[in-house]
């Protein structure tokens, strides 16, 4: 550590990490390998490009669906990432995502909306790979763009999450069938007629200064 530069790494391993989301429980093992390739320690600014986050042993338990497979895994690599390590945390990142399959996510969808079970079954795919831009600032998480692909399906997301706001859009395309679920003002709507246009034209609401 020097006043204007730093290099090193931080490793974090958890086991049995569990969180409650509405009426379902999600758990898994989280491993973080943070590479520090530069920065300004006195300003708590660090370049952590090349870092990796690995989540495996995922378990989902809810009223309508359960999922548990020890061999499931999702890896996130931070291709470019700058972080300001203070409250509130600031992050600008471009990430690469690799996921064994989408079954834990589908189980979460089924627990939220059982009536979408037929649609969610279409989202069960293997070997997902994608890219995303994820930013954090002023206690807000913004996802300007995220798209995950497999051989036969594309899944995209854009949105913003704050303590008072949930606004976003989720896109899926499967063998010529496209759909979006949009969340605005806490209300969800589903559309299969203008899915691509709705996803492409979605604009995140601006936060008050």
Protein Blocks (a to p, Z undefined) as FASTA:
>chain_A
ZZkbccdddddddehiacdehjaccddddddddddfbdcfknopacfehiacddehiacd
dfkbccddfkbccddddfbacdddddddddddddddddfblmlmmmmmmmmmmmlmmmmm
mmpcghiadddddddeehiacdfbacdddfkbccdddddddfkbccddddddeehiacdd
ddeehiacddfklmmmmmmmpccddddZZ
